[in-house]
Amino acid sequence: MFRRQLIAALGTGAALSAAPAYAQPVTEGDPQEVVVTGEYLTDDLSLPQQVLSPLDTPQSVTVVEDDLMSEQGRRTLRDAMRNITGVSFQAGEGNPPGGGDAFNVRGFSARDDIFVDGIRDPGNYFRDPFYAERIEVTKGPASAFAGRGNVGGTVNIVTRQPILSNRVGGEIGVGTDNFYRATADYNYVVDTDSGIAVRLTAMAHSADEPGRDQVFSRRWAVAPSIGFGIGGDTSFIVNYLHLEQDDRPDFGLPNGRNLSLAGSPFGGVVAPVDRDNFYGYSTDYRDVRTDTVTGRFEHQFGETLSISNVTRYARVDNEQVASAPRFVGNVTTLTPATLAVGNRKPRDQTDQLFINQTNLTAEFATGALRHTVVAGVEYVDESNENRRRLDANGPNMNLFDPAFLFAAPIAYNGTRARTDVETLAVYLFDTVELGEQWKFVGGLRHDRVKTRARGFDDIGIAPGFVTDLLRTDNKLSGNAAIVFKPTPASSLYVAYGTAFEPGSGAEIVQLAGGNNNPPTTAANFNVDPETSRAWEAGGKIDVMDGALNLSAAVFQITRDNARTPGVNAGDPPVVLDGEQRVRGLELQAVGRITPRWNIFAGYTYLDGEVTKSNRAFEVGQRLDHTPEHSANLWTSYAATDALTIGGGVQHVSSRTSDVRQSATANITITAPAYTVFDAFAEYKINEQFGLRANVYNIGDRDYFYSFASGQSIPAASRSATLTLTMGF
């Protein structure tokens, strides 16, 4: 059925489909010719609180433009995030719960810090950037901008909006491993004078996972939008996203984390088995449906005063059974032929979000000081409900030659876990300019976060399962920075910021796991939020007449009240007496070296460790998912007016799965370093059509892009795609 839908979509895409690389959106004037520019740089940021240009913004900001994603043939948010150094990927049934995009940024989890058009997007699903204009990754604390979250950074997907320019474009691709993909982007101006336009982006995708048996992904999506008053003083835009995914989830290869494996060839490493081994069952599945509707209103009162409001409702339904390849039982008494490695993880979860955000922006002067003030209020109501099914082990299978076996379906056990998080926030930011060389940035945000966690069955609270917990946290977050501009094309800055993460959102959903345990405990729940602080100093400069941007930054992040067990008389089970610290360096170069030669390069050094814990064994250990070195280079060269060639290399040093709690705890897994190469070539047939060939993992390198303590997920083996690009 899906293949028939995909073929139909491919045909539609051929008829109307989004040019792979457009110039910046046109918002006023007559329809203009679409120009493919191949730009990697952007000259603005999308968050309303970030009023300065990227050059003057006192934070490390990396923007992955649509042009870059098109050259690379990126098909998931995870693929696009490979361009960002200092980012690593988590894996596991609880990272986030039910599966989905989960990143570590600068050593700290950002799984609850993914945004779409500046609005938090907490649903547990894998995002496809088919409708993305660009992806902005802002490093450092963001609680002053966005409320609760960790201190490493945020990921913001900026989507395509209706514009006052008619255009049709798209891509149709085929490749190895049964790869088929089509995207379409159609924008039509209904009335130029009234600023009315409609836009439709769509995607259909079907592929097997290169180098992995039995693993596949199938998905399709549509994202229509309509805008009124575009380019005028008053505008209103409505966006809708519908995405359906039908995958067989892959939890990869088993890790030798069991203490009984210490000292054996399996201990502390990924099991030495073939990369393509699949330890799931024929009845494993993942069905995800995402629906999001957003309304955005903006009004300009004059040259110096404006107001905007965004309202969004989102729902993500995620039903799955995924088999984690865990060693079950006392593995020292079993033979590889009868080793139990199946640990089936069911989940039937619904995430819902309602948010309303209003911003008032004013520009004025007080003497020699020029101010841009942003004041806002935000209300968020989100919920997560998991209809429980018990974890279960599947039939035994051979570790070195696993059979693709049937495992009985897992029935709903009649109990549910639900969390509700309600947030009310107010904030104020002021960007002050003194002359042409000095800028001062400061902001405060107050959040009131009310969290409720409940466990119940179909007729009420189940005996022995009584959980109904409620708490309220009030937190004030802030940031401050000084920017000095030695020249108009450069800036130096020093910045400080704070962040907080309550035991809510993804954290509580994780505690509300997939088995018959209570959704959380009072000991875990009744703990104040963890808080973090960060310093950063850096510099940025535009060279080559503004075509190339170079930046450098040093930073220190400290989570100074991390959760740790209570050990003193009268202590609760969990106290905020731990500390974790990351120190680092970041370098970046983005733009054009010559009119024909583009570059996107970065390097990050991270030194992350546990500096204080009530578990003395933890002190000095390396933070999980924190590679010491990560580097990325992507470059393209227009050899002729019609032919562009290029490629890239990514290096990530070794990472650990978690912090080991004691000498008797599970062994920490170490994933080895890797270096991987990709390449592409694109030929412009004429003004409307082009062909692009991509080869991934040219050296067919075996490596693990994400892992957890129990399993490691291999990255795709060598693969290739051929894509027809269209733009009219």
PyMOL commands that set and color helices and strands:
alter all, ss='L'
color gray80, all
select helices_A, chain A and resi 2-15+66-72+77-81+129-131+143-146+259-261+331-333+336-338+506-511+522-525+616-618
alter helices_A, ss='H'
color red, helices_A
select strands_A, chain A and resi 61-65+87-90+103-105+108-109+114-116+119-120+132-139+153-159+167-175+179-191+196-208+216-228+234-247+253-254+285-300+305-325+342-366+369-389+412-434+438-457+467-484+490-501+530-543+548-565+574-594+597-612+629-638+643-652+655-656+670-671+674-684+689-696+704-707+711-714+719-727
alter strands_A, ss='S'
color yellow, strands_A
deselect
rebuild
show_as cartoon
